[in-house]
Amino acid sequence: MAIVIDDDACMGCEACVETCPDAFEMNTDGDKATVKDADSDAECVDEAIDACPAEAISKS
């Protein structure tokens, strides 16, 4: 399953980046999160999904 961030829903809080830096990073503008590794199987991915206050992260 690939990790996906809804760019419209992301509010740039960096919770996912702080929780799972192996899979997420901030974009070049620093205002939205992006997926660094869409196929990451890091244990922290599910924790980052749960930590997102905007519920912008999912697996598809």
Distance bins in CASP14 RR format, pairs under 12 A and 6 or more apart:
PFRMAT RR
TARGET T0000
AUTHOR 0000-0000-0000
RMODE 2
METHOD distances of the structure
MODEL  1
1 38 0 0 0 0 1 0 0 0 0 0 0
1 39 0 0 0 0 1 0 0 0 0 0 0
1 40 0 0 0 0 0 1 0 0 0 0 0
1 41 0 0 0 0 1 0 0 0 0 0 0
1 45 0 0 0 0 1 0 0 0 0 0 0
1 46 0 0 0 0 0 1 0 0 0 0 0
1 49 0 0 0 0 0 1 0 0 0 0 0
1 57 0 0 0 0 0 1 0 0 0 0 0
1 58 0 0 0 0 1 0 0 0 0 0 0
1 59 1 0 1 0 0 0 0 0 0 0 0
1 60 1 0 0 1 0 0 0 0 0 0 0
2 23 0 0 0 0 0 1 0 0 0 0 0
2 35 0 0 0 0 1 0 0 0 0 0 0
2 37 0 0 0 0 1 0 0 0 0 0 0
2 38 1 0 1 0 0 0 0 0 0 0 0
2 39 1 0 0 1 0 0 0 0 0 0 0
2 40 0 0 0 0 1 0 0 0 0 0 0
2 41 0 0 0 0 0 1 0 0 0 0 0
2 45 0 0 0 0 0 1 0 0 0 0 0
2 57 0 0 0 0 0 1 0 0 0 0 0
2 58 0 0 0 0 1 0 0 0 0 0 0
2 59 1 0 0 1 0 0 0 0 0 0 0
2 60 1 0 1 0 0 0 0 0 0 0 0
3 16 0 0 0 0 1 0 0 0 0 0 0
3 20 0 0 0 0 1 0 0 0 0 0 0
3 22 0 0 0 0 0 1 0 0 0 0 0
3 23 1 0 0 1 0 0 0 0 0 0 0
3 24 0 0 0 0 1 0 0 0 0 0 0
3 33 0 0 0 0 0 1 0 0 0 0 0
3 34 0 0 0 0 0 1 0 0 0 0 0
3 35 1 0 1 0 0 0 0 0 0 0 0
3 36 0 0 0 0 1 0 0 0 0 0 0
3 37 1 0 0 1 0 0 0 0 0 0 0
3 38 1 0 1 0 0 0 0 0 0 0 0
3 39 1 0 0 1 0 0 0 0 0 0 0
3 40 1 0 0 1 0 0 0 0 0 0 0
3 41 0 0 0 0 1 0 0 0 0 0 0
3 42 0 0 0 0 1 0 0 0 0 0 0
3 44 0 0 0 0 0 1 0 0 0 0 0
3 45 1 0 0 1 0 0 0 0 0 0 0
3 46 0 0 0 0 0 1 0 0 0 0 0
3 48 0 0 0 0 1 0 0 0 0 0 0
3 49 0 0 0 0 1 0 0 0 0 0 0
3 52 0 0 0 0 0 1 0 0 0 0 0
3 56 0 0 0 0 0 1 0 0 0 0 0
3 57 1 0 0 1 0 0 0 0 0 0 0
3 58 1 0 0 1 0 0 0 0 0 0 0
3 59 1 0 1 0 0 0 0 0 0 0 0
3 60 0 0 0 0 1 0 0 0 0 0 0
4 10 0 0 0 0 0 1 0 0 0 0 0
4 16 0 0 0 0 0 1 0 0 0 0 0
4 23 0 0 0 0 0 1 0 0 0 0 0
4 24 0 0 0 0 0 1 0 0 0 0 0
4 33 0 0 0 0 0 1 0 0 0 0 0
4 34 0 0 0 0 0 1 0 0 0 0 0
4 35 1 0 0 1 0 0 0 0 0 0 0
4 38 1 0 0 1 0 0 0 0 0 0 0
4 39 0 0 0 0 0 1 0 0 0 0 0
4 45 0 0 0 0 0 1 0 0 0 0 0
4 49 0 0 0 0 0 1 0 0 0 0 0
4 52 0 0 0 0 0 1 0 0 0 0 0
4 56 0 0 0 0 1 0 0 0 0 0 0
4 57 1 0 0 1 0 0 0 0 0 0 0
4 58 1 0 1 0 0 0 0 0 0 0 0
4 59 1 0 0 1 0 0 0 0 0 0 0
4 60 1 0 1 0 0 0 0 0 0 0 0
5 11 0 0 0 0 0 1 0 0 0 0 0
5 12 0 0 0 0 1 0 0 0 0 0 0
5 15 0 0 0 0 0 1 0 0 0 0 0
5 16 1 0 0 1 0 0 0 0 0 0 0
5 17 0 0 0 0 0 1 0 0 0 0 0
5 23 0 0 0 0 0 1 0 0 0 0 0
5 24 1 0 0 1 0 0 0 0 0 0 0
5 25 0 0 0 0 0 1 0 0 0 0 0
5 26 0 0 0 0 0 1 0 0 0 0 0
5 27 0 0 0 0 1 0 0 0 0 0 0
5 32 1 0 0 1 0 0 0 0 0 0 0
5 33 1 0 1 0 0 0 0 0 0 0 0
5 34 1 0 0 1 0 0 0 0 0 0 0
5 35 1 0 1 0 0 0 0 0 0 0 0
5 36 0 0 0 0 0 1 0 0 0 0 0
5 38 0 0 0 0 1 0 0 0 0 0 0
5 45 0 0 0 0 0 1 0 0 0 0 0
5 48 0 0 0 0 0 1 0 0 0 0 0
5 49 0 0 0 0 1 0 0 0 0 0 0
5 52 0 0 0 0 1 0 0 0 0 0 0
5 54 0 0 0 0 1 0 0 0 0 0 0
5 55 0 0 0 0 0 1 0 0 0 0 0
5 56 1 0 1 0 0 0 0 0 0 0 0
5 57 1 0 1 0 0 0 0 0 0 0 0
5 58 0 0 0 0 1 0 0 0 0 0 0
5 59 0 0 0 0 0 1 0 0 0 0 0
5 60 0 0 0 0 0 1 0 0 0 0 0
6 12 0 0 0 0 0 1 0 0 0 0 0
6 32 0 0 0 0 0 1 0 0 0 0 0
6 33 0 0 0 0 0 1 0 0 0 0 0
6 34 0 0 0 0 0 1 0 0 0 0 0
6 35 0 0 0 0 0 1 0 0 0 0 0
6 49 0 0 0 0 0 1 0 0 0 0 0
6 52 0 0 0 0 1 0 0 0 0 0 0
6 54 1 0 0 1 0 0 0 0 0 0 0
6 55 0 0 0 0 1 0 0 0 0 0 0
6 56 1 0 1 0 0 0 0 0 0 0 0
6 57 1 0 0 1 0 0 0 0 0 0 0
6 58 1 0 0 1 0 0 0 0 0 0 0
6 60 0 0 0 0 0 1 0 0 0 0 0
7 27 0 0 0 0 1 0 0 0 0 0 0
7 29 0 0 0 0 0 1 0 0 0 0 0
7 31 0 0 0 0 0 1 0 0 0 0 0
7 32 1 0 0 1 0 0 0 0 0 0 0
7 33 0 0 0 0 1 0 0 0 0 0 0
7 34 0 0 0 0 1 0 0 0 0 0 0
7 35 0 0 0 0 0 1 0 0 0 0 0
7 54 0 0 0 0 0 1 0 0 0 0 0
7 56 1 0 0 1 0 0 0 0 0 0 0
7 57 0 0 0 0 0 1 0 0 0 0 0
8 32 0 0 0 0 1 0 0 0 0 0 0
8 54 0 0 0 0 1 0 0 0 0 0 0
8 56 0 0 0 0 1 0 0 0 0 0 0
9 32 0 0 0 0 1 0 0 0 0 0 0
9 33 0 0 0 0 0 1 0 0 0 0 0
9 52 0 0 0 0 1 0 0 0 0 0 0
9 53 0 0 0 0 0 1 0 0 0 0 0
9 54 1 0 1 0 0 0 0 0 0 0 0
9 55 1 0 0 1 0 0 0 0 0 0 0
9 56 1 1 0 0 0 0 0 0 0 0 0
9 57 0 0 0 0 1 0 0 0 0 0 0
9 58 0 0 0 0 1 0 0 0 0 0 0
10 16 0 0 0 0 1 0 0 0 0 0 0
10 17 0 0 0 0 0 1 0 0 0 0 0
10 24 0 0 0 0 0 1 0 0 0 0 0
10 26 0 0 0 0 0 1 0 0 0 0 0
10 27 0 0 0 0 1 0 0 0 0 0 0
10 29 0 0 0 0 0 1 0 0 0 0 0
10 30 0 0 0 0 0 1 0 0 0 0 0
10 31 0 0 0 0 1 0 0 0 0 0 0
10 32 1 0 1 0 0 0 0 0 0 0 0
10 33 1 0 1 0 0 0 0 0 0 0 0
10 34 0 0 0 0 1 0 0 0 0 0 0
10 35 0 0 0 0 0 1 0 0 0 0 0
10 52 0 0 0 0 1 0 0 0 0 0 0
10 53 0 0 0 0 0 1 0 0 0 0 0
10 54 1 0 0 1 0 0 0 0 0 0 0
10 55 0 0 0 0 0 1 0 0 0 0 0
10 56 1 0 1 0 0 0 0 0 0 0 0
10 57 0 0 0 0 1 0 0 0 0 0 0
10 58 0 0 0 0 0 1 0 0 0 0 0
11 30 0 0 0 0 0 1 0 0 0 0 0
11 31 0 0 0 0 1 0 0 0 0 0 0
11 32 0 0 0 0 1 0 0 0 0 0 0
11 33 0 0 0 0 1 0 0 0 0 0 0
11 52 0 0 0 0 1 0 0 0 0 0 0
11 53 1 0 0 1 0 0 0 0 0 0 0
11 54 1 0 1 0 0 0 0 0 0 0 0
11 55 0 0 0 0 0 1 0 0 0 0 0
11 56 1 0 0 1 0 0 0 0 0 0 0
11 57 0 0 0 0 0 1 0 0 0 0 0
12 18 0 0 0 0 0 1 0 0 0 0 0
12 24 0 0 0 0 0 1 0 0 0 0 0
12 25 0 0 0 0 0 1 0 0 0 0 0
12 26 1 0 0 1 0 0 0 0 0 0 0
12 27 0 0 0 0 1 0 0 0 0 0 0
12 29 0 0 0 0 0 1 0 0 0 0 0
12 30 1 0 0 1 0 0 0 0 0 0 0
12 31 1 0 1 0 0 0 0 0 0 0 0
12 32 1 0 1 0 0 0 0 0 0 0 0
12 33 1 0 1 0 0 0 0 0 0 0 0
12 34 0 0 0 0 0 1 0 0 0 0 0
12 52 0 0 0 0 1 0 0 0 0 0 0
12 53 0 0 0 0 1 0 0 0 0 0 0
12 54 0 0 0 0 1 0 0 0 0 0 0
12 56 0 0 0 0 1 0 0 0 0 0 0
12 57 0 0 0 0 0 1 0 0 0 0 0
13 19 0 0 0 0 0 1 0 0 0 0 0
13 24 0 0 0 0 0 1 0 0 0 0 0
13 26 0 0 0 0 0 1 0 0 0 0 0
13 30 0 0 0 0 0 1 0 0 0 0 0
13 31 0 0 0 0 0 1 0 0 0 0 0
13 32 0 0 0 0 0 1 0 0 0 0 0
13 33 0 0 0 0 1 0 0 0 0 0 0
13 48 0 0 0 0 0 1 0 0 0 0 0
13 51 0 0 0 0 1 0 0 0 0 0 0
13 52 1 0 0 1 0 0 0 0 0 0 0
13 53 1 0 0 1 0 0 0 0 0 0 0
13 54 1 0 0 1 0 0 0 0 0 0 0
13 55 0 0 0 0 0 1 0 0 0 0 0
13 56 0 0 0 0 1 0 0 0 0 0 0
13 57 0 0 0 0 0 1 0 0 0 0 0
14 20 0 0 0 0 0 1 0 0 0 0 0
14 21 0 0 0 0 1 0 0 0 0 0 0
14 24 0 0 0 0 1 0 0 0 0 0 0
14 25 0 0 0 0 1 0 0 0 0 0 0
14 26 1 0 0 1 0 0 0 0 0 0 0
14 27 0 0 0 0 0 1 0 0 0 0 0
14 30 0 0 0 0 1 0 0 0 0 0 0
14 31 0 0 0 0 0 1 0 0 0 0 0
14 32 0 0 0 0 1 0 0 0 0 0 0
14 33 1 0 0 1 0 0 0 0 0 0 0
14 34 0 0 0 0 0 1 0 0 0 0 0
14 48 0 0 0 0 0 1 0 0 0 0 0
14 51 0 0 0 0 0 1 0 0 0 0 0
14 52 0 0 0 0 0 1 0 0 0 0 0
14 53 0 0 0 0 0 1 0 0 0 0 0
14 54 0 0 0 0 0 1 0 0 0 0 0
15 21 0 0 0 0 0 1 0 0 0 0 0
15 24 0 0 0 0 1 0 0 0 0 0 0
15 26 0 0 0 0 0 1 0 0 0 0 0
15 33 0 0 0 0 1 0 0 0 0 0 0
15 44 0 0 0 0 0 1 0 0 0 0 0
15 47 0 0 0 0 1 0 0 0 0 0 0
15 48 1 0 0 1 0 0 0 0 0 0 0
15 49 0 0 0 0 0 1 0 0 0 0 0
15 50 0 0 0 0 1 0 0 0 0 0 0
15 51 1 0 1 0 0 0 0 0 0 0 0
15 52 1 0 1 0 0 0 0 0 0 0 0
15 53 1 0 0 1 0 0 0 0 0 0 0
15 54 0 0 0 0 1 0 0 0 0 0 0
15 55 0 0 0 0 0 1 0 0 0 0 0
15 56 0 0 0 0 0 1 0 0 0 0 0
15 57 0 0 0 0 1 0 0 0 0 0 0
16 22 0 0 0 0 0 1 0 0 0 0 0
16 23 1 0 0 1 0 0 0 0 0 0 0
16 24 1 0 1 0 0 0 0 0 0 0 0
16 25 0 0 0 0 1 0 0 0 0 0 0
16 26 0 0 0 0 1 0 0 0 0 0 0
16 32 0 0 0 0 0 1 0 0 0 0 0
16 33 1 0 1 0 0 0 0 0 0 0 0
16 34 0 0 0 0 1 0 0 0 0 0 0
16 35 0 0 0 0 1 0 0 0 0 0 0
16 36 0 0 0 0 0 1 0 0 0 0 0
16 40 0 0 0 0 0 1 0 0 0 0 0
16 42 0 0 0 0 0 1 0 0 0 0 0
16 44 0 0 0 0 1 0 0 0 0 0 0
16 45 0 0 0 0 1 0 0 0 0 0 0
16 46 0 0 0 0 0 1 0 0 0 0 0
16 47 0 0 0 0 1 0 0 0 0 0 0
16 48 1 0 1 0 0 0 0 0 0 0 0
16 49 1 0 0 1 0 0 0 0 0 0 0
16 50 0 0 0 0 1 0 0 0 0 0 0
16 51 1 0 0 1 0 0 0 0 0 0 0
16 52 1 0 1 0 0 0 0 0 0 0 0
16 53 0 0 0 0 0 1 0 0 0 0 0
16 54 0 0 0 0 1 0 0 0 0 0 0
16 55 0 0 0 0 0 1 0 0 0 0 0
16 56 0 0 0 0 1 0 0 0 0 0 0
16 57 1 0 0 1 0 0 0 0 0 0 0
16 58 0 0 0 0 0 1 0 0 0 0 0
17 23 0 0 0 0 1 0 0 0 0 0 0
17 24 1 0 1 0 0 0 0 0 0 0 0
17 25 1 0 0 1 0 0 0 0 0 0 0
17 26 1 0 1 0 0 0 0 0 0 0 0
17 27 0 0 0 0 0 1 0 0 0 0 0
17 30 0 0 0 0 1 0 0 0 0 0 0
17 32 0 0 0 0 0 1 0 0 0 0 0
17 33 1 0 1 0 0 0 0 0 0 0 0
17 34 0 0 0 0 1 0 0 0 0 0 0
17 35 0 0 0 0 0 1 0 0 0 0 0
17 36 0 0 0 0 1 0 0 0 0 0 0
17 44 0 0 0 0 0 1 0 0 0 0 0
17 48 0 0 0 0 1 0 0 0 0 0 0
17 51 0 0 0 0 0 1 0 0 0 0 0
17 52 0 0 0 0 0 1 0 0 0 0 0
17 57 0 0 0 0 0 1 0 0 0 0 0
18 24 0 0 0 0 1 0 0 0 0 0 0
18 25 0 0 0 0 0 1 0 0 0 0 0
18 26 0 0 0 0 0 1 0 0 0 0 0
18 33 0 0 0 0 0 1 0 0 0 0 0
18 44 0 0 0 0 1 0 0 0 0 0 0
18 47 0 0 0 0 0 1 0 0 0 0 0
18 48 0 0 0 0 1 0 0 0 0 0 0
18 51 0 0 0 0 1 0 0 0 0 0 0
18 52 0 0 0 0 0 1 0 0 0 0 0
19 33 0 0 0 0 0 1 0 0 0 0 0
19 42 0 0 0 0 0 1 0 0 0 0 0
19 43 0 0 0 0 0 1 0 0 0 0 0
19 44 1 0 1 0 0 0 0 0 0 0 0
19 45 0 0 0 0 1 0 0 0 0 0 0
19 46 0 0 0 0 1 0 0 0 0 0 0
19 47 1 0 1 0 0 0 0 0 0 0 0
19 48 1 0 1 0 0 0 0 0 0 0 0
19 49 0 0 0 0 1 0 0 0 0 0 0
19 50 0 0 0 0 1 0 0 0 0 0 0
19 51 1 0 1 0 0 0 0 0 0 0 0
19 52 0 0 0 0 1 0 0 0 0 0 0
19 53 0 0 0 0 0 1 0 0 0 0 0
19 57 0 0 0 0 0 1 0 0 0 0 0
20 33 0 0 0 0 0 1 0 0 0 0 0
20 35 0 0 0 0 0 1 0 0 0 0 0
20 36 0 0 0 0 1 0 0 0 0 0 0
20 37 0 0 0 0 1 0 0 0 0 0 0
20 40 1 0 0 1 0 0 0 0 0 0 0
20 41 0 0 0 0 0 1 0 0 0 0 0
20 42 1 0 1 0 0 0 0 0 0 0 0
20 43 0 0 0 0 1 0 0 0 0 0 0
20 44 1 1 0 0 0 0 0 0 0 0 0
20 45 1 0 1 0 0 0 0 0 0 0 0
20 46 0 0 0 0 1 0 0 0 0 0 0
20 47 1 0 0 1 0 0 0 0 0 0 0
20 48 1 0 1 0 0 0 0 0 0 0 0
20 49 0 0 0 0 1 0 0 0 0 0 0
20 50 0 0 0 0 0 1 0 0 0 0 0
20 51 0 0 0 0 1 0 0 0 0 0 0
20 52 0 0 0 0 0 1 0 0 0 0 0
20 57 0 0 0 0 1 0 0 0 0 0 0
21 33 0 0 0 0 0 1 0 0 0 0 0
21 35 0 0 0 0 0 1 0 0 0 0 0
21 36 1 0 0 1 0 0 0 0 0 0 0
21 37 0 0 0 0 0 1 0 0 0 0 0
21 40 0 0 0 0 0 1 0 0 0 0 0
21 42 0 0 0 0 1 0 0 0 0 0 0
21 44 0 0 0 0 1 0 0 0 0 0 0
21 45 0 0 0 0 0 1 0 0 0 0 0
21 47 0 0 0 0 0 1 0 0 0 0 0
21 48 0 0 0 0 1 0 0 0 0 0 0
22 35 0 0 0 0 0 1 0 0 0 0 0
22 36 1 0 0 1 0 0 0 0 0 0 0
22 37 1 0 0 1 0 0 0 0 0 0 0
22 39 0 0 0 0 0 1 0 0 0 0 0
22 40 1 0 0 1 0 0 0 0 0 0 0
22 41 0 0 0 0 1 0 0 0 0 0 0
22 42 1 0 1 0 0 0 0 0 0 0 0
22 43 0 0 0 0 1 0 0 0 0 0 0
22 44 1 0 0 1 0 0 0 0 0 0 0
22 45 0 0 0 0 1 0 0 0 0 0 0
22 47 0 0 0 0 0 1 0 0 0 0 0
22 48 0 0 0 0 1 0 0 0 0 0 0
23 33 0 0 0 0 1 0 0 0 0 0 0
23 34 0 0 0 0 0 1 0 0 0 0 0
23 35 1 0 0 1 0 0 0 0 0 0 0
23 36 1 0 1 0 0 0 0 0 0 0 0
23 37 1 0 1 0 0 0 0 0 0 0 0
23 38 0 0 0 0 1 0 0 0 0 0 0
23 39 0 0 0 0 1 0 0 0 0 0 0
23 40 1 1 0 0 0 0 0 0 0 0 0
23 41 0 0 0 0 1 0 0 0 0 0 0
23 42 1 0 1 0 0 0 0 0 0 0 0
23 43 0 0 0 0 0 1 0 0 0 0 0
23 44 1 0 0 1 0 0 0 0 0 0 0
23 45 1 0 1 0 0 0 0 0 0 0 0
23 46 0 0 0 0 0 1 0 0 0 0 0
23 47 0 0 0 0 0 1 0 0 0 0 0
23 48 1 0 0 1 0 0 0 0 0 0 0
23 49 0 0 0 0 1 0 0 0 0 0 0
23 57 0 0 0 0 1 0 0 0 0 0 0
23 59 0 0 0 0 0 1 0 0 0 0 0
24 32 0 0 0 0 0 1 0 0 0 0 0
24 33 1 0 1 0 0 0 0 0 0 0 0
24 34 1 0 0 1 0 0 0 0 0 0 0
24 35 1 0 0 1 0 0 0 0 0 0 0
24 36 1 0 1 0 0 0 0 0 0 0 0
24 37 0 0 0 0 1 0 0 0 0 0 0
24 38 0 0 0 0 0 1 0 0 0 0 0
24 40 0 0 0 0 1 0 0 0 0 0 0
24 42 0 0 0 0 1 0 0 0 0 0 0
24 44 0 0 0 0 1 0 0 0 0 0 0
24 45 0 0 0 0 1 0 0 0 0 0 0
24 47 0 0 0 0 0 1 0 0 0 0 0
24 48 1 0 0 1 0 0 0 0 0 0 0
24 49 0 0 0 0 0 1 0 0 0 0 0
24 51 0 0 0 0 0 1 0 0 0 0 0
24 52 0 0 0 0 1 0 0 0 0 0 0
24 56 0 0 0 0 0 1 0 0 0 0 0
24 57 0 0 0 0 1 0 0 0 0 0 0
25 32 0 0 0 0 0 1 0 0 0 0 0
25 33 1 0 0 1 0 0 0 0 0 0 0
25 34 1 0 1 0 0 0 0 0 0 0 0
25 35 0 0 0 0 1 0 0 0 0 0 0
25 36 1 0 1 0 0 0 0 0 0 0 0
25 37 0 0 0 0 1 0 0 0 0 0 0
25 40 0 0 0 0 0 1 0 0 0 0 0
25 48 0 0 0 0 0 1 0 0 0 0 0
26 32 1 0 0 1 0 0 0 0 0 0 0
26 33 1 0 1 0 0 0 0 0 0 0 0
26 34 1 0 0 1 0 0 0 0 0 0 0
26 35 0 0 0 0 0 1 0 0 0 0 0
26 36 0 0 0 0 1 0 0 0 0 0 0
27 33 1 0 0 1 0 0 0 0 0 0 0
27 34 1 0 1 0 0 0 0 0 0 0 0
27 35 0 0 0 0 0 1 0 0 0 0 0
27 36 0 0 0 0 0 1 0 0 0 0 0
28 34 0 0 0 0 1 0 0 0 0 0 0
32 54 0 0 0 0 0 1 0 0 0 0 0
32 56 0 0 0 0 1 0 0 0 0 0 0
32 57 0 0 0 0 0 1 0 0 0 0 0
33 48 0 0 0 0 1 0 0 0 0 0 0
33 49 0 0 0 0 0 1 0 0 0 0 0
33 51 0 0 0 0 0 1 0 0 0 0 0
33 52 0 0 0 0 1 0 0 0 0 0 0
33 53 0 0 0 0 0 1 0 0 0 0 0
33 54 0 0 0 0 1 0 0 0 0 0 0
33 56 1 0 0 1 0 0 0 0 0 0 0
33 57 1 0 0 1 0 0 0 0 0 0 0
34 56 0 0 0 0 0 1 0 0 0 0 0
34 57 0 0 0 0 0 1 0 0 0 0 0
35 42 0 0 0 0 0 1 0 0 0 0 0
35 45 0 0 0 0 1 0 0 0 0 0 0
35 48 0 0 0 0 0 1 0 0 0 0 0
35 49 0 0 0 0 0 1 0 0 0 0 0
35 56 0 0 0 0 0 1 0 0 0 0 0
35 57 0 0 0 0 1 0 0 0 0 0 0
35 58 0 0 0 0 0 1 0 0 0 0 0
35 59 0 0 0 0 0 1 0 0 0 0 0
35 60 0 0 0 0 0 1 0 0 0 0 0
36 42 0 0 0 0 0 1 0 0 0 0 0
36 45 0 0 0 0 0 1 0 0 0 0 0
36 48 0 0 0 0 0 1 0 0 0 0 0
37 44 0 0 0 0 0 1 0 0 0 0 0
37 45 0 0 0 0 1 0 0 0 0 0 0
37 48 0 0 0 0 0 1 0 0 0 0 0
38 45 0 0 0 0 0 1 0 0 0 0 0
38 57 0 0 0 0 0 1 0 0 0 0 0
38 58 0 0 0 0 0 1 0 0 0 0 0
38 59 0 0 0 0 1 0 0 0 0 0 0
38 60 0 0 0 0 1 0 0 0 0 0 0
39 45 0 0 0 0 0 1 0 0 0 0 0
39 59 0 0 0 0 0 1 0 0 0 0 0
39 60 0 0 0 0 0 1 0 0 0 0 0
40 46 0 0 0 0 0 1 0 0 0 0 0
40 48 0 0 0 0 1 0 0 0 0 0 0
40 49 0 0 0 0 0 1 0 0 0 0 0
40 57 0 0 0 0 0 1 0 0 0 0 0
40 59 0 0 0 0 0 1 0 0 0 0 0
41 59 0 0 0 0 0 1 0 0 0 0 0
42 48 0 0 0 0 1 0 0 0 0 0 0
42 49 0 0 0 0 0 1 0 0 0 0 0
43 49 0 0 0 0 0 1 0 0 0 0 0
44 50 0 0 0 0 0 1 0 0 0 0 0
44 51 0 0 0 0 1 0 0 0 0 0 0
44 57 0 0 0 0 0 1 0 0 0 0 0
45 51 0 0 0 0 0 1 0 0 0 0 0
45 52 0 0 0 0 0 1 0 0 0 0 0
45 57 0 0 0 0 1 0 0 0 0 0 0
45 58 0 0 0 0 0 1 0 0 0 0 0
45 59 1 0 0 1 0 0 0 0 0 0 0
46 52 0 0 0 0 0 1 0 0 0 0 0
46 57 0 0 0 0 1 0 0 0 0 0 0
46 58 0 0 0 0 0 1 0 0 0 0 0
46 59 0 0 0 0 1 0 0 0 0 0 0
47 57 0 0 0 0 0 1 0 0 0 0 0
48 55 0 0 0 0 0 1 0 0 0 0 0
48 56 0 0 0 0 0 1 0 0 0 0 0
48 57 1 0 0 1 0 0 0 0 0 0 0
48 58 0 0 0 0 0 1 0 0 0 0 0
48 59 0 0 0 0 0 1 0 0 0 0 0
49 55 0 0 0 0 1 0 0 0 0 0 0
49 56 0 0 0 0 1 0 0 0 0 0 0
49 57 1 0 1 0 0 0 0 0 0 0 0
49 58 1 0 0 1 0 0 0 0 0 0 0
49 59 1 0 0 1 0 0 0 0 0 0 0
49 60 0 0 0 0 0 1 0 0 0 0 0
50 57 0 0 0 0 1 0 0 0 0 0 0
50 58 0 0 0 0 0 1 0 0 0 0 0
51 57 0 0 0 0 1 0 0 0 0 0 0
52 58 0 0 0 0 1 0 0 0 0 0 0
END
